[in-house]
Amino acid sequence: FCKEDILIIVGDLVEKGPESLKALRMIMQLSKDHTVHTLMGNVDMWRIEGLLSDDPDMQQRLLQYSLKAQRWWNTSFLGELCEEVGIPLTADMDTASVFPRLREYFAEELAFLTALPTILETQRMIFVHGGIPHLKRSSGRRLPRCSSTITFTRKACPLTSTSSSATGRSSSTARHPLTPTPSSTGNGASSAWTVAAA
């Protein structure tokens, strides 16, 4: 893997092995130094929805799942966050006071995850973590809230992103600029990229 490569990560950055927080931070750093496009997976979405929610039921569901994960795999994303700030992960944790502290301490990591698109489209390929909603079956269901489009104007051309590093789509070296272009996705989110050949 080098700076001329384009890396596409199709989601589930956390809880797919030990050291989720370390893996997330490595992807965030790669996104600053290389051309990396990262998608959100269902696991990522579920964790951040729980962490960012003020709903006690959602917080408790995340806590109870994380306690089970600790027993099964000796690790969980929530457990790693708590460990770094010195808070024990226990069944009687006061999530109403702990979760806001975690949001503040891990604001950069949570902002990165929250900004991830769910679909990435090129001329010939669509990248998605789990699947693409079927129009006939998606009536009344929540559709992906964010999508991105990348147009490759030259085959196998290395790209450079000039978009915000907070979105995880930036690179400091390459030969062809990847410039963000506002594009409404029809659901309140806007994100699209086009590639211009040098």
N, C-alpha and C positions, 0 to 999 in steps of 0.2 A: 504494500500500500504506500503510495507516494503522493505528492502534492498535485500531480497531473491527473490522478484518478478521481472519479466521482463515486462517492460512497452513498448508497441509499439504505437506510435502516428502517425496517418495516414494523417498528413498534414493539411493545412489551420490553421496555428498557429496565424495568424493575421487577424484582421477585422471580427471576428466571435463573437463579443461581445465587451463590453467596456474594456479598459486597455490592448490593444494588446501588448504594449511594456512591461508592467509588466508581462503578461502571457508568452511572449517570454523569458524574463529573468528568470522566474521561471523554465521553461523547460530547459534552459541552465544550471541552477544550479542543477536541478534534474539529468541531464545527467552526471554531475561530481560526484554525490554522489550515484547514483543508476545505474542499468542496464537499460538504456533507448535507444531505437532505434526510431529515428524521421524521418519521410518521408516529402518530399516537396509536398505541394498542389498547385493547379493552382493559388490560390490567393497569396500565398507566392511568387511563381515564377513571377507573373505579377508585384508585388510591387518591388521586388528587381531588375527586369529587368529595370523598370522605374527609380529607384533610382540610379542604376549603369550606366545608359546610358548617353552619351553626346549628343544624338540626341535630338534637341529641340522639335520635334514633340512628341517623347515618353515622355519626361519630362512634356510637356503640357497636354498630355492625363492623366498622373497620377495626375497632379495638379487639372485638371477639375473634374476628378472622385472624388478626395479627398474632394473638395469643396462641391460636391453633397452629399457625405457621411456625411459630417459635418452637412448639413441641414437635412438629413433624420434621422440620428442616433446620432447626436451631437458628433460624434467622427470619426476619421480615423487614420490609421497607420501613414501616412505622417503628419497629424495634431499633433499627439502625439510626433513625433520626433521633429517637429518644436517648439512645446511648451516647450520641455525640454531644448532646446538651446536658447529659448527666441526670436524666429522668428515668427511673425504673419503669419498665413496661409491666404493669400489674392489672389484674381484673378490676380493682377498685380505683383505677386512675380517674382523676377528675378531668375528663376530656374538654370540658367547657373552659378550663383555665390552661390546660396543657397545649391544646391545638393552636390557639392564637400565638403562643410562644414559639411553636414550631414554624408557623407561617412566617413570623417575623425573622427568625434565625435562618430559615431556608428559603427566603423570598426569591433569591436568584434561581435556585433549582426548580421551585414550583412555577415561577414565571416561564422558564424554559419549557417545562412539560405542558403547561396550559396553552402555550402558543403553538404547539405542534399541530399540523394539519392531519387529517385522517385519510386523505386521498392525494396521490401525486400522479399527474397525467402527462405523458409525452405523446409524440405523434403515433407511436406504435405500441406503447405499453401503458398500463395503468398499475400503479403500485398501491396496495392497500393491505392493511394488517389481516383482516378477517374475510372480507367479501364486499361486494357492491350491492346495495339495496335494489331489489327488483321493483320497477315502478308500480306494477300491478299489486304487489304485496306490501308496499310501503305506505299505503293510504292510512293516515291516522297515526303512523309511527314516526318517532324522531329520526330524521335523516342526519347524515354526517354534518357537523356544524362548520366544517372548514375544509376547503380543498385547495390544491395548488396545481398550477399548470406550468410545465417546462417545455419550451419549444427548442429543439436542437437544430440550429441552422447549418451545421456542418457535422458530418459523421465523425464520431470519436473525438470531438474537439474538447480540450480541457476548458474548464469554466472558472470564472471568478464571480463571487457574489459580492454585491455592494450593499446588501440589506443589513439590517440591524443584527448585531451579534446576539441580542436577546432572543431572536427567533431561531438561533442555531443554524443560520444559513449564510455563513460568511467565510471568505477565504482571502488570505493575504497575497497569494501568488497563483498565477495562471495566465494564460494568454488571451482568453476571450471573456469579455465582461458579461456577467450574469446580472441583469438589472431588474429590480422589482417593478412591476407595473400594477397599479391598483385595479382590482377586478372584483365586482360583486359576485358572490357565490349564491345569492338569493336567500341567504339565511343569516345575514347580519355580519358575516365574516368577509374580509377581503384579503386575498393573497393570490398572487399569480407571478410567475417569472417567465421572462423571455430571454433567449440567448442571442446576442448579436455577434457575428463573426468579426474578428479584427481585420 
